[in-house]
Amino acid sequence: MPAKPSIVFVHGIWADGSCFSKVMPPLQAEGYEVIASQHGLDTHAGDVASVLRTLGRVSSPAILVGHSYGGSLITAAGTDDRVAGLVYLAALAPDETETSQSQQNKFPGTDVFSHIEVADGRVWMLPDGVDTFAGDLTEQEQKLVWATHIAPDVDLFNQKVEGTAWRSKPSWYVVAKNDRTVHPELQRFVAKRMGATTYEVESSHVAMLSQPNLVLDVIRTAASSALQAVAA
């Protein structure tokens, strides 16, 4: 068994793997194997398959870290035997009867959805929407977030893949208290439902960019705890 679990990062919509750029280097420096799934947001099943392929490129056991819609992906992919723990960052976490969209529909709508455009079958975030997504970043960082965002398929959130990993795997959850993309009350609800070790932080939707030190501490805690559980 390796001395440290691998860390597999899973991005959400309007993002790619670069959204974890502030937390990857410190983990690499500490000896963790780190990789990000670069999925295309074309289909939910295809995105889960990408996460599973990515798991195969690093040693097991692994911790899955899902941001936003990435939480839906790690909820499905996390049932894989190679996964020892789940870290949710301002993330969705559907139950077996829910989709990403039906879960969101149970809570008030958020500001970001007033700053989108549907074109070419995709849901694009408009430039003026970045403030509702990553408003606590610098202007330069916000421009980079928008420039690297991937627009999801218009039907992506209505799709469902089997698997509810948080029912059987240990979980940790970072609630972004100032989130204007995924409602904070949704975050608190799913964190409580899954019995996650929960942390609240003064952050926009992108806590891994605005509060990377806190997110790093949560990942380290999850990695240490999950590895001890696997060893036992």
C-alpha positions as CSV (number, residue, x, y, z in Angstrom):
1,M,0.0,0.0,0.0
2,P,1.4,3.4,-0.9
3,A,2.3,5.8,1.9
4,K,-0.3,8.4,0.6
5,P,-3.5,7.9,-1.4
6,S,-3.7,9.5,-4.8
7,I,-5.8,12.6,-5.3
8,V,-8.1,12.7,-8.4
9,F,-9.7,16.1,-9.0
10,V,-13.1,16.4,-10.8
11,H,-14.2,19.7,-12.2
12,G,-17.8,21.0,-12.7
13,I,-19.4,23.0,-15.4
14,W,-17.9,26.3,-16.6
15,A,-14.5,25.0,-15.6
16,D,-11.7,22.6,-16.5
17,G,-8.9,20.9,-14.5
18,S,-7.0,24.2,-14.2
19,C,-9.5,25.3,-11.5
20,F,-7.5,23.2,-9.1
21,S,-4.2,24.9,-10.0
22,K,-3.7,26.4,-6.5
23,V,-4.1,23.1,-4.6
24,M,-2.3,20.7,-6.9
25,P,1.3,21.9,-6.6
26,P,1.4,21.8,-2.7
27,L,0.0,18.3,-2.8
28,Q,2.6,17.2,-5.4
29,A,5.3,18.7,-3.3
30,E,4.1,16.6,-0.3
31,G,4.4,13.4,-2.4
32,Y,0.8,12.8,-3.4
33,E,0.1,11.5,-6.9
34,V,-2.3,14.1,-8.3
35,I,-4.3,14.1,-11.5
36,A,-7.4,15.9,-12.9
37,S,-10.2,14.4,-15.0
38,Q,-10.6,16.5,-18.1
39,H,-14.1,15.6,-19.1
40,G,-16.1,17.4,-21.8
41,L,-19.5,17.9,-20.2
42,D,-21.2,16.2,-23.2
43,T,-23.0,13.5,-21.3
44,H,-23.2,12.5,-17.6
45,A,-22.3,8.9,-18.4
46,G,-19.3,10.0,-20.5
47,D,-18.0,12.3,-17.8
48,V,-18.2,9.5,-15.2
49,A,-16.4,7.2,-17.6
50,S,-13.7,9.9,-17.9
51,V,-13.3,10.0,-14.1
52,L,-13.0,6.2,-14.0
53,R,-10.3,6.2,-16.8
54,T,-8.4,8.9,-14.9
55,L,-8.5,6.8,-11.7
56,G,-6.6,4.2,-13.7
57,R,-3.7,6.5,-14.3
58,V,-2.7,6.7,-10.6
59,S,-2.1,4.4,-7.7
60,S,-4.9,3.1,-5.5
61,P,-6.4,3.9,-3.1
62,A,-7.6,7.3,-4.2
63,I,-9.5,10.3,-2.9
64,L,-12.0,11.9,-5.3
65,V,-12.3,15.7,-5.0
66,G,-15.4,17.0,-6.8
67,H,-16.3,20.6,-7.3
68,S,-19.9,21.7,-8.2
69,Y,-21.3,19.3,-10.8
70,G,-18.1,17.3,-10.2
71,G,-19.9,16.2,-7.0
72,S,-22.5,14.4,-9.1
73,L,-19.6,12.7,-10.9
74,I,-17.8,11.5,-7.8
75,T,-21.1,10.3,-6.3
76,A,-21.4,7.9,-9.2
77,A,-17.7,7.1,-9.9
78,G,-16.9,6.9,-6.2
79,T,-18.5,3.4,-5.9
80,D,-15.4,2.1,-7.6
81,D,-13.3,-0.1,-5.3
82,R,-10.2,2.1,-5.9
83,V,-11.9,5.0,-4.2
84,A,-11.3,5.4,-0.4
85,G,-12.9,8.7,0.2
86,L,-14.9,11.6,-1.2
87,V,-14.3,15.4,-0.9
88,Y,-17.1,17.7,-2.0
89,L,-16.4,21.4,-2.8
90,A,-19.6,23.4,-3.0
91,A,-20.9,20.4,-4.8
92,L,-24.0,18.6,-5.9
93,A,-24.5,15.1,-4.5
94,P,-27.6,13.5,-5.9
95,D,-29.3,10.5,-4.3
96,E,-30.4,7.6,-6.4
97,T,-33.7,9.2,-7.3
98,E,-32.3,12.6,-8.1
99,T,-30.5,14.3,-11.0
100,S,-28.3,17.3,-10.8
101,Q,-31.2,19.5,-11.9
102,S,-33.9,18.0,-9.7
103,Q,-31.6,18.5,-6.7
104,Q,-31.1,22.1,-7.6
105,N,-34.8,22.6,-8.2
106,K,-35.5,21.9,-4.5
107,F,-33.7,25.2,-3.5
108,P,-33.9,28.8,-4.5
109,G,-32.4,29.7,-7.9
110,T,-29.0,31.4,-7.8
111,D,-27.7,34.5,-9.5
112,V,-25.4,32.9,-12.0
113,F,-28.4,31.6,-14.1
114,S,-29.3,35.2,-15.0
115,H,-26.0,35.4,-16.8
116,I,-26.1,32.5,-19.3
117,E,-26.8,32.0,-22.9
118,V,-27.8,28.8,-24.7
119,A,-26.2,28.5,-28.1
120,D,-25.1,25.5,-30.2
121,G,-26.7,23.1,-27.7
122,R,-24.5,24.3,-24.9
123,V,-25.0,26.5,-21.8
124,W,-22.5,29.3,-21.9
125,M,-21.6,31.6,-19.0
126,L,-21.6,35.2,-20.1
127,P,-18.6,37.4,-19.2
128,D,-20.6,39.4,-16.7
129,G,-21.6,36.2,-15.0
130,V,-18.1,35.5,-13.7
131,D,-18.7,37.8,-10.7
132,T,-21.5,35.5,-9.5
133,F,-19.3,32.4,-10.0
134,A,-15.9,33.6,-8.7
135,G,-16.5,37.1,-7.4
136,D,-13.9,37.0,-4.6
137,L,-11.0,36.4,-7.1
138,T,-9.0,39.2,-8.7
139,E,-10.2,40.7,-12.0
140,Q,-7.3,38.9,-13.8
141,E,-8.2,35.6,-12.2
142,Q,-11.8,36.1,-13.1
143,K,-10.9,36.7,-16.7
144,L,-8.9,33.5,-16.7
145,V,-11.8,31.5,-15.2
146,W,-14.1,32.7,-18.0
147,A,-11.5,32.1,-20.7
148,T,-11.0,28.5,-19.6
149,H,-14.7,27.6,-18.9
150,I,-16.3,24.6,-20.7
151,A,-20.0,25.0,-21.5
152,P,-22.1,21.9,-20.7
153,D,-24.6,20.2,-22.9
154,V,-28.0,21.8,-22.4
155,D,-29.4,18.5,-21.2
156,L,-26.5,17.5,-19.0
157,F,-28.1,18.1,-15.6
158,N,-31.2,16.1,-16.5
159,Q,-29.2,12.9,-17.0
160,K,-28.5,10.3,-14.3
161,V,-25.9,7.6,-13.8
162,E,-26.3,4.8,-11.2
163,G,-24.2,4.9,-8.0
164,T,-24.5,6.8,-4.7
165,A,-21.0,6.5,-3.3
166,W,-21.6,8.8,-0.3
167,R,-23.8,6.1,1.2
168,S,-20.8,3.7,1.6
169,K,-17.6,5.9,1.4
170,P,-16.4,8.4,4.0
171,S,-17.0,12.0,2.9
172,W,-15.9,15.5,3.6
173,Y,-17.7,18.7,2.5
174,V,-16.7,22.3,2.1
175,V,-19.6,24.7,2.2
176,A,-19.0,28.0,0.3
177,K,-21.1,30.4,2.4
178,N,-21.2,33.2,-0.2
179,D,-21.9,30.9,-3.2
180,R,-24.1,32.5,-5.9
181,T,-24.0,29.4,-8.1
182,V,-24.9,26.4,-6.0
183,H,-27.1,27.6,-3.1
184,P,-25.4,27.3,0.3
185,E,-28.5,25.7,1.8
186,L,-28.3,23.0,-0.8
187,Q,-24.7,22.4,0.2
188,R,-25.6,22.2,3.9
189,F,-28.5,19.8,3.2
190,V,-26.4,17.3,1.1
191,A,-23.5,17.5,3.6
192,K,-25.8,16.7,6.5
193,R,-27.6,13.9,4.5
194,M,-24.4,12.1,3.7
195,G,-23.0,12.5,7.2
196,A,-20.0,14.4,5.9
197,T,-17.3,16.0,8.0
198,T,-18.3,19.6,7.1
199,Y,-16.4,22.9,6.9
200,E,-17.9,26.3,6.2
201,V,-15.8,29.0,4.5
202,E,-16.3,32.6,3.5
203,S,-16.0,32.0,-0.2
204,S,-17.6,32.3,-3.6
205,H,-18.4,29.1,-5.6
206,V,-14.6,28.5,-6.3
207,A,-13.3,27.9,-2.8
208,M,-10.3,26.0,-4.2
209,L,-9.2,29.2,-5.9
210,S,-10.2,31.8,-3.3
211,Q,-9.5,29.7,-0.1
212,P,-6.9,27.1,-1.2
213,N,-5.3,26.7,2.2
214,L,-8.6,25.6,3.8
215,V,-9.3,23.2,0.9
216,L,-5.8,21.8,1.1
217,D,-6.3,21.1,4.8
218,V,-9.6,19.3,4.2
219,I,-8.0,17.1,1.4
220,R,-5.1,16.3,3.7
221,T,-7.4,15.3,6.5
222,A,-9.5,13.2,4.1
223,A,-6.4,11.5,2.7
224,S,-5.0,10.6,6.1
225,S,-8.3,9.4,7.5
226,A,-9.2,7.3,4.4
227,L,-5.8,5.7,4.3
228,Q,-6.0,4.7,7.9
229,A,-9.4,3.2,7.3
230,V,-8.2,1.2,4.3
231,A,-5.2,-0.1,6.3
232,A,-7.5,-1.2,9.2
